[in-house]
Amino acid sequence: MTVQPIPGFKSLETHHCITGSVLHIYTYHDYDISEDMLLGLGSGVGFIYWHMKGAPPFIGGRANIERPGVEGLEKTLGRRTGVVVESFRTSSARKAEKSLLKMLDANEPVMLQVDMGYLPYLDLPEDYHFGYHVIVAAGYNPENRQVLIADRDKDLHVISYETLEQARGSKFKPFPPQHAWWSYDFNDAHPPRTEDIILAIGDVSTGMLEPPLSNFGVKGIRKTARRALKWHETMDEDELRWTCFNIFIFIDAMGGTGGGIFRYMYSRFLKEAAVKLGDERLVGLGDTFWGIGDLWQGVAGIFNRAAARDVDPRKILPETTAPLLEIADREEQAWELLLSIV
């Protein structure tokens, strides 16, 4: 390999790009925690349906994404584990590169936000772009201008400075990366506390049941069931197929959700939380969310069929309505029970 990792850095196979990248950082600093606990403790599960003008509809199962007025999973996790986390953004590619190399020189792996469409090792279609992918830079070689990248797979990947700059500076909407990166200080780190786990469960449950907009939470799932039937009014068949494939990706494990739009990961978190809190009811709810994840996988399969070249997606999409409404009902019941427990 032309680029060597920082001494002591371990490459891990993970589920989700963000929690997986955080896991790389925590593991490097000898903080023992599961990726499922990172997702749950960071209040990271939710639902969003978003359809910006000029962009295809998007659905996602994440919550607590940093933006004005929202702390973000990374900082929430830091607060609940005693780790000081700072986020940075800049319009200057030169400043972003300088900061990256300075941190790597200090033997600090660096979490970076990128557009995954520019990462050659992912082998994505040429016109595919998604700017909220997070990776970890784990080493570099200034002589041949290459950086070593850890992603969700176990392998480490070598890319050029120029390619990384392109991925970090992408302008594609809805999530342009803006050269974002994070720093971590573990000097006062401590294990997760029971009260923080309880707060995390309450945050997610409230967000799903009482969202600020009808695009979020259980309301958002029901809105998706209605809106999917109207997508053909503003998209031609090829655009509709692409939208269906994209939505399949963001439900399925292939897209970095751990499967079932993060519900499988949350199921495991609840079972881990049951042990830490000494509450067996969370085990049963973990099983409930695993079953909900199975339903989401069924919906993903329908969207994937609708994306096929030999079918008319307009004839397949109505099949998503009933299962999406069933999911909304089952999630509403599960989140209400969780909220009553905590």
Buried (B, 14 or more C-beta within 10 A) or exposed (E): EEBEBBEEBEBBEBBBBBBBBBBBBBBBBEBEBBBBBBBBBBBBBBBBBBBEEEEBBBBBBBBBBBEEEEBBBBBBBBBBBBBBBEBEEBEEBEEBBEBBBEBBEEEBBBBBBBBBBBBEEBEBEEEBBBBBBBBBBBBBBEEEEBBBBBBBBEEBBBBEBEBBBBBBBBEBEBBBBBBBBBBBBBEEBEEBBEEBBBBBBBBBBBBBBEBEEEBBBBBBBBBBBEBBEEBBEEBEEEBBBBBBBBBBBBBBBEBBBBBBBBBBBBBBBBBBBBEBBEBEBBBEBBEBBBBBBEBBBBBBBBBBBBBEEEBEBBEBBEBBBEBBBBBBEBBBEBBBBBBEBB
